[in-house]
């Protein structure tokens, strides 16, 4: 599956693309080096529930993501985010039987502050709402990760609680939610 950001046509007829050239796609085995390029950095994983990844760990993660893509019904999305022709992040969601999807996003620090996490997340959310019956979207981030909290707010999420994740490196976390009204896509979670 490839998710492409559709062009946006402004009133003056010009075409606007989300975050320049953002594209979501399934992972390939060849993407391990690109994933390692940012997920091996402590600045990226500082607020994640995992340590900086080795190249081998990146390859294993991609194998799992590729397997999730073939699950029926599909309950986990973990997609490569291409920006200007290169893998510069990943975005994903886990769908729960109670019609809740929990979203995540990770961006290469060389592309921070360009709207990449927001654009990629918007694209994934649009796909999820078109293909799944979802009543609520959630995002969880460390209380210290202000950038991630800003992305959640930009996506229309509101802070609903804080919780401590036992065994997680993140410690105390913000829990954000966004209610989805009128979503009647075909149910796909058993």
QUIUR-V784413 format. One record per residue. N is the residue number from 0. RES is the residue in one letter. OMEGA is omega in radians with two decimals (none if undefined). Layout:
N;RES;OMEGA / N;RES;OMEGA
This chain:
0;X;3.02 / 1;X;3.08 / 2;X;-3.14 / 3;X;3.06 / 4;X;-3.13 / 5;X;3.09 / 6;X;3.08 / 7;X;-3.13 / 8;X;-3.14 / 9;X;3.14 / 10;X;-3.13 / 11;X;3.11 / 12;X;3.13 / 13;X;-3.11 / 14;X;3.10 / 15;X;3.06 / 16;X;3.07 / 17;X;3.08 / 18;X;3.11 / 19;X;-3.07 / 20;X;-3.12 / 21;X;3.11 / 22;X;3.04 / 23;X;3.10 / 24;X;3.04 / 25;X;3.11 / 26;X;2.94 / 27;X;3.13 / 28;X;-3.12 / 29;X;-3.11 / 30;X;-3.07 / 31;X;-3.12 / 32;X;3.12 / 33;X;3.11 / 34;X;3.10 / 35;X;-3.12 / 36;X;3.08 / 37;X;-3.11 / 38;X;3.03 / 39;X;-3.06 / 40;X;3.09 / 41;X;3.13 / 42;X;3.13 / 43;X;-3.04 / 44;X;-3.09 / 45;X;-3.10 / 46;X;3.12 / 47;X;3.13 / 48;X;-3.13 / 49;X;3.10 / 50;X;3.01 / 51;X;-3.05 / 52;X;2.97 / 53;X;3.08 / 54;X;3.12 / 55;X;3.11 / 56;X;3.08 / 57;X;3.12 / 58;X;3.11 / 59;X;3.12 / 60;X;3.13 / 61;X;3.08 / 62;X;3.11 / 63;X;-3.13 / 64;X;3.12 / 65;X;3.09 / 66;X;3.12 / 67;X;-3.12 / 68;X;-3.11 / 69;X;3.10 / 70;X;3.07 / 71;X;-0.03 / 72;X;3.14 / 73;X;-3.14 / 74;X;3.11 / 75;X;3.00 / 76;X;2.99 / 77;X;-2.96 / 78;X;3.03 / 79;X;3.06 / 80;X;3.07 / 81;X;3.10 / 82;X;-3.10 / 83;X;3.03 / 84;X;-3.13 / 85;X;3.05 / 86;X;-3.08 / 87;X;3.12 / 88;X;3.02 / 89;X;3.13 / 90;X;-3.12 / 91;X;3.12 / 92;X;3.01 / 93;X;-3.13 / 94;X;-3.11 / 95;X;3.14 / 96;X;-3.13 / 97;X;3.06 / 98;X;3.10 / 99;X;3.05 / 100;X;3.10 / 101;X;-3.01 / 102;X;2.97 / 103;X;3.13 / 104;X;3.11 / 105;X;-3.09 / 106;X;3.04 / 107;X;-3.10 / 108;X;3.08 / 109;X;-3.13 / 110;X;3.10 / 111;X;3.08 / 112;X;3.08 / 113;X;-3.13 / 114;X;-3.07 / 115;X;3.13 / 116;X;3.14 / 117;X;-3.11 / 118;X;-3.14 / 119;X;3.13 / 120;X;3.08 / 121;X;3.14 / 122;X;3.12 / 123;X;3.12 / 124;X;3.11 / 125;X;3.12 / 126;X;-3.13 / 127;X;-3.11 / 128;X;3.09 / 129;X;-2.99 / 130;X;-3.10 / 131;X;3.03 / 132;X;-3.08 / 133;X;3.09 / 134;X;-3.09 / 135;X;3.01 / 136;X;3.12 / 137;X;3.00 / 138;X;-3.13 / 139;X;3.07 / 140;X;3.10 / 141;X;3.09 / 142;X;3.14 / 143;X;-3.08 / 144;X;-3.08 / 145;X;-3.12 / 146;X;3.13 / 147;X;3.09 / 148;X;3.10 / 149;X;3.09 / 150;X;3.14 / 151;X;3.12 / 152;X;3.13 / 153;X;3.14 / 154;X;3.11 / 155;X;3.08 / 156;X;3.06 / 157;X;3.12 / 158;X;-3.11 / 159;X;3.13 / 160;X;2.98 / 161;X;3.09 / 162;X;3.08 / 163;X;3.13 / 164;X;-3.10 / 165;X;3.11 / 166;X;-3.12 / 167;X;3.05 / 168;X;-3.05 / 169;X;-3.12 / 170;X;-3.13 / 171;X;-3.07 / 172;X;2.93 / 173;X;3.01 / 174;X;3.13 / 175;X;3.11 / 176;X;3.05 / 177;X;3.13 / 178;X;3.12 / 179;X;-3.13 / 180;X;3.04 / 181;X;3.13 / 182;X;-3.10 / 183;X;3.07 / 184;X;-3.12 / 185;X;3.11 / 186;X;-3.10 / 187;X;3.14 / 188;X;-3.07 / 189;X;none
